[in-house]
Amino acid sequence: MSQFASLFAAGNGFWIPHDIGEVYVGSAAFFIVMGTLWWKAGPAVKAALAKRTDDIAAELAEAADARTAAESERDQIKAALADREREVARIHADAEETAAKVEADLIAKGEAEAKAIRHRGGADVEVARRQAKADVQAELARLSLGAAEAVVTESLDDSTQSDLIDQYIAQLGARS
């Protein structure tokens, strides 16, 4: 037999195993305790549940704010990376442009120096040519003077020589 059926077959003839007065008093005590708990502890439980709900809502709001901030930071980082790539490209282009300018300046400077060297070389050649011409003329004059002295010495006699010396002295005296 089942246990439920054994309750009905109890010896006192009631389906409740105890005295009915005990059931009434126990039930009344239960409802009084439950009412008091509901009355005294209910608001505290409701406040605790409301606080928990508010805390969860605040945590969700903070999480949403943190997520928004993280997404914003992510977007800024992506933008910075894109800007960095543009900046790298700009710096590279500036470097190439500067290198081209420096190369052109160096070529122009080298050509100017080469032209100046050629000009100085031409001037040096002209100076050397003039110096050589002057040296040849001086040597020729020295040799001519030596030859003239030799001719004069051989062709001059003592009286002609003394006349020439007197004329020279007279010219010097006229100049002073």
HELIX and SHEET records of a PDB file:
HELIX    1   1 GLN A    3  PHE A    8  1                                   6    
HELIX    2   2 ILE A   20  SER A  155  1                                 136    
HELIX    3   3 ASP A  158  ARG A  175  1                                  18    
END                                                                             
